[in-house]
Amino acid sequence: MKFTQVEVTATGLKKSILDSTAPMRAYFIENGIHNYEEQKQGQEHKATHRAIILTDMEKKETNSL
């Protein structure tokens, strides 16, 4: 099973936005999910994908990227 880890901060949760780390960007490119370098700026170019977030306590399905 392929996966990537995300470190979520309190600020990221509060703002509902996370910065993509280099390993995450590489994972997305290698698996054909997303290429940030090709994404245009602006809300009209926002990309979302179905994701599953696993914690010690729960599994949450969401649309995010």
C-alpha positions as CSV (number, residue, x, y, z in Angstrom):
1,M,0.0,0.0,0.0
2,K,1.4,3.4,-1.0
3,F,1.1,6.3,1.4
4,T,2.6,9.6,2.4
5,Q,2.8,11.1,5.9
6,V,1.5,14.6,6.7
7,E,2.4,16.5,9.8
8,V,-0.6,18.6,10.8
9,T,-0.1,21.7,13.0
10,A,-2.8,23.4,15.0
11,T,-2.5,26.5,12.7
12,G,-3.0,24.3,9.7
13,L,-6.1,22.7,11.2
14,K,-7.5,26.1,12.2
15,K,-7.0,27.6,8.7
16,S,-7.9,24.3,6.9
17,I,-4.8,24.6,4.8
18,L,-1.5,22.7,4.9
19,D,1.9,23.3,3.2
20,S,3.0,20.4,1.0
21,T,6.4,19.0,2.0
22,A,9.0,17.9,-0.5
23,P,8.3,14.2,0.2
24,M,4.6,14.7,-0.2
25,R,5.1,16.6,-3.5
26,A,7.3,13.8,-4.7
27,Y,4.7,11.1,-3.7
28,F,2.0,13.0,-5.6
29,I,4.1,13.3,-8.7
30,E,5.3,9.6,-8.6
31,N,1.7,8.4,-8.2
32,G,0.1,10.7,-10.8
33,I,-2.0,12.5,-8.2
34,H,-0.8,16.1,-8.6
35,N,2.0,18.3,-9.9
36,Y,2.2,21.6,-8.0
37,E,4.6,23.1,-10.6
38,E,2.0,22.7,-13.3
39,Q,-0.9,24.1,-11.2
40,K,-1.9,27.7,-12.0
41,Q,-2.4,30.2,-9.2
42,G,-5.9,31.2,-7.9
43,Q,-9.0,29.6,-6.4
44,E,-10.3,28.8,-9.9
45,H,-7.3,26.4,-10.2
46,K,-7.7,24.7,-6.8
47,A,-7.4,21.0,-7.0
48,T,-9.0,18.5,-4.6
49,H,-8.8,14.7,-4.4
50,R,-10.4,12.1,-2.2
51,A,-8.1,11.3,0.7
52,I,-8.2,9.2,3.9
53,I,-6.7,10.6,7.0
54,L,-5.6,8.0,9.6
55,T,-4.9,8.9,13.2
56,D,-4.4,6.8,16.3
57,M,-8.1,7.2,17.0
58,E,-10.0,7.4,13.8
59,K,-10.2,7.2,10.0
60,K,-11.6,10.2,8.2
61,E,-12.5,10.5,4.5
62,T,-12.2,13.9,3.0
63,N,-11.7,15.8,-0.3
64,S,-8.3,17.5,0.0
65,L,-4.9,18.0,-1.5
